[in-house]
Amino acid sequence: MGEKQNLVINGSGSYGGGAYHKIKIHGEGTITADFHCDTFKTYGTSSALKSGEARKFTIFGETVIHGNLTCEEMKIFGTANVGGSAIIEKASVFGTLDVGESFQGEEANIKGSLSVKGDTEFEKFNSTGNFHIGGLLNADSIQISLRFDTSKADEMGGNKITVKKKSAIFPFFKGEGTLEARMIEGDEISLENTKADIVRGRTVVIGTGCDIKLVEYESKLTVDKDSTILEQRKTGKVL
């Protein structure tokens, strides 16, 4: 077998899929079939009508993957849309990422905006940006710093879940970020600025700015005077 070729689009055009070493798009490009490559970079506008696999996937402009996307390392500085599922070992989102189905991998760092219609599952999930997850957010470690707007997940589950509010970078910006979830369940849970129907854990700390309907805890519960809990229940074992 010969060496894989590069696909470089400087103007506009439509190309077939296949195996490439590098795919680099400076203008406007469309890939019409499944593609495999070592590196994929878009500085302009790109779309893939099927699915794609890449070792490194970097977007500075805009891209749409209509099918599924699998890669080792993702960096989004612009806007990316994956119509199907995304399996990413290490994802860094500085811009905007939309995923039509599920999103999973080893580590996710969200500094921009993330939207996932299905479930999201990582070993480590860190967010200092904003996210909307239609299903379950599940990770061994979930670290969320709320800076702006409202982040949402239907359910959250993990070993250690920490949600903290962060002061605005600019003093004239008065808004605070919030988290909304139907259920939050974990071993060690610490929450601020969170609204949830059910919080269930072994040790639970409800910090400032929370509104919780029911808290179930196995070992210890601490509640800030600035927060509201309608019902709290000590259980022998986390369900």
C-alpha positions in Angstrom: 0.0 0.0 0.0 1.2 3.5 -0.8 1.3 6.5 1.5 -2.0 8.2 2.2 -2.5 11.4 0.3 -3.5 14.8 1.6 -6.8 16.6 0.8 -6.3 20.3 0.7 -9.2 22.6 -0.3 -8.3 26.3 -0.7 -11.3 27.4 -2.8 -14.5 25.4 -2.9 -15.3 21.9 -4.1 -16.8 18.5 -3.4 -14.7 15.4 -2.9 -15.2 11.8 -2.2 -14.3 10.1 1.1 -11.7 7.5 1.8 -8.4 7.4 3.7 -6.2 10.5 3.9 -3.2 11.6 5.9 -4.4 15.3 6.3 -7.6 17.0 5.4 -7.3 20.7 5.4 -10.1 23.1 4.3 -9.4 26.8 4.0 -12.4 27.7 1.8 -15.7 25.7 1.4 -15.5 22.0 1.0 -17.8 19.0 1.1 -16.8 15.4 1.6 -19.5 13.1 0.1 -18.7 9.7 1.7 -17.1 8.3 4.9 -13.6 9.6 5.5 -10.7 8.4 7.6 -7.7 10.7 8.3 -4.9 11.4 10.8 -5.7 15.2 11.0 -8.8 17.1 10.0 -8.7 21.0 10.1 -11.3 23.5 8.9 -10.5 27.2 8.7 -13.5 28.0 6.5 -16.7 26.0 6.0 -16.9 22.2 5.6 -19.4 19.4 5.6 -19.3 15.7 5.6 -22.4 14.0 4.2 -21.6 10.7 6.0 -19.4 9.7 9.0 -15.8 10.4 9.8 -12.8 9.2 11.8 -9.8 11.3 12.7 -6.9 11.1 15.1 -7.0 14.9 15.5 -10.0 17.0 14.7 -9.6 20.8 14.9 -12.2 23.4 13.8 -11.5 27.1 13.5 -14.4 27.8 11.2 -17.6 25.9 10.8 -18.2 22.2 10.0 -21.1 19.8 9.9 -20.7 16.0 10.1 -24.1 14.5 9.1 -23.3 11.1 10.4 -21.1 9.9 13.4 -17.7 11.2 14.4 -14.9 9.3 16.1 -11.5 10.8 17.0 -8.8 10.7 19.6 -8.5 14.5 20.1 -11.0 17.2 19.3 -10.5 21.0 19.6 -13.4 23.3 18.6 -12.6 27.0 18.4 -15.4 27.7 15.9 -18.7 25.8 15.4 -19.2 22.1 14.9 -22.3 20.1 14.4 -22.4 16.3 14.5 -25.7 14.8 13.4 -25.2 11.4 14.9 -23.0 10.2 17.8 -19.6 11.5 18.8 -17.0 9.3 20.4 -14.0 11.5 21.4 -11.2 10.4 23.7 -10.3 14.0 24.6 -12.6 16.8 23.7 -11.9 20.6 24.2 -14.7 22.9 23.3 -13.8 26.6 23.2 -16.5 27.5 20.7 -19.8 25.6 20.0 -20.4 21.9 19.6 -23.9 20.4 18.9 -24.3 16.6 19.0 -27.5 15.0 17.6 -27.3 11.7 19.5 -24.8 10.6 22.2 -21.5 12.1 23.2 -18.8 9.9 25.0 -15.1 9.6 25.6 -12.4 9.9 28.3 -12.2 13.6 29.1 -14.3 16.6 28.1 -13.4 20.2 28.8 -16.1 22.7 28.0 -15.1 26.3 27.9 -17.7 27.4 25.3 -21.1 25.9 24.6 -22.2 22.2 24.3 -25.5 20.9 23.3 -26.3 17.1 23.3 -29.7 15.6 22.6 -28.9 12.2 24.1 -26.6 11.0 26.8 -23.1 12.2 27.6 -20.6 9.8 29.3 -17.0 10.6 30.1 -14.4 9.6 32.8 -13.9 13.3 33.5 -16.3 16.1 32.6 -15.2 19.7 33.3 -17.2 22.8 32.4 -16.5 26.5 32.8 -18.9 27.2 29.9 -22.5 26.3 29.2 -24.2 23.0 28.3 -27.6 21.6 27.5 -27.8 17.8 27.8 -31.1 16.1 26.9 -30.3 12.8 28.6 -27.9 11.6 31.3 -24.6 13.3 32.1 -22.5 10.5 33.6 -18.8 10.8 34.7 -16.6 9.5 37.5 -15.7 13.2 38.1 -17.9 16.1 37.2 -16.5 19.6 37.9 -18.8 22.5 36.9 -18.0 26.2 37.3 -21.0 28.4 36.6 -20.1 31.7 35.0 -23.0 32.6 32.8 -26.5 31.5 31.6 -28.2 28.3 32.6 -26.7 24.8 32.1 -29.1 21.9 32.0 -29.1 18.1 32.1 -32.0 15.8 32.6 -30.0 13.6 35.0 -26.5 13.7 36.4 -24.6 10.8 37.9 -21.0 10.3 39.1 -18.6 9.5 41.9 -17.7 13.1 42.7 -19.9 16.0 41.5 -18.9 19.6 42.3 -20.9 22.6 41.1 -19.6 26.0 42.0 -20.6 29.5 41.0 -17.8 31.8 39.7 -17.7 35.5 39.9 -18.0 37.4 36.6 -14.7 38.1 34.8 -15.8 41.7 34.2 -17.1 43.6 37.2 -19.9 45.3 35.2 -21.4 41.9 34.3 -23.9 41.1 37.1 -25.2 37.8 35.8 -24.6 34.5 37.5 -24.7 31.0 36.0 -27.1 28.3 37.2 -27.5 24.6 36.8 -30.9 22.8 36.3 -31.3 19.1 36.6 -34.2 16.7 37.3 -32.0 14.3 39.3 -28.4 14.4 40.6 -27.0 11.2 42.0 -23.5 10.5 43.3 -21.2 9.5 46.1 -19.8 13.0 47.0 -22.0 15.9 45.9 -21.4 19.6 46.5 -23.7 22.1 44.8 -24.1 25.9 44.4 -26.7 27.8 42.3 -28.5 24.6 41.5 -32.1 23.8 40.9 -33.1 20.1 41.0 -36.0 17.8 41.8 -33.9 15.1 43.5 -30.4 15.1 44.9 -29.2 11.7 46.2 -25.7 10.9 47.6 -23.6 9.6 50.4 -22.3 13.0 51.5 -24.2 16.1 50.2 -23.3 19.7 50.6 -26.0 22.2 49.5 -24.2 25.5 49.2 -25.6 28.9 48.4 -28.3 29.7 45.8 -29.9 26.2 45.6 -33.5 25.2 45.3 -34.0 21.4 45.8 -37.3 19.5 46.2 -35.9 16.4 47.8 -32.4 15.5 49.2 -31.7 11.9 50.1 -28.3 11.3 51.9 -26.6 8.3 53.4 -24.0 9.8 55.7 -24.0 13.6 56.0 -26.0 16.6 54.8 -24.9 20.2 55.0 -27.2 23.0 53.9 -26.5 26.7 53.5 -29.0 29.1 55.0 -29.4 30.8 51.6 -30.8 27.6 50.0 -34.2 25.9 50.0 -34.9 22.2 50.5 -38.5 21.1 50.6 -37.8 17.7 52.0 -34.7 15.9 53.3 -34.4 12.2 54.0 -31.6 10.2 55.6 -31.3 6.7 54.1 -29.4 3.7 55.2 -28.1 3.2 51.6 -28.0 5.2 48.4 -30.5 3.7 46.0 
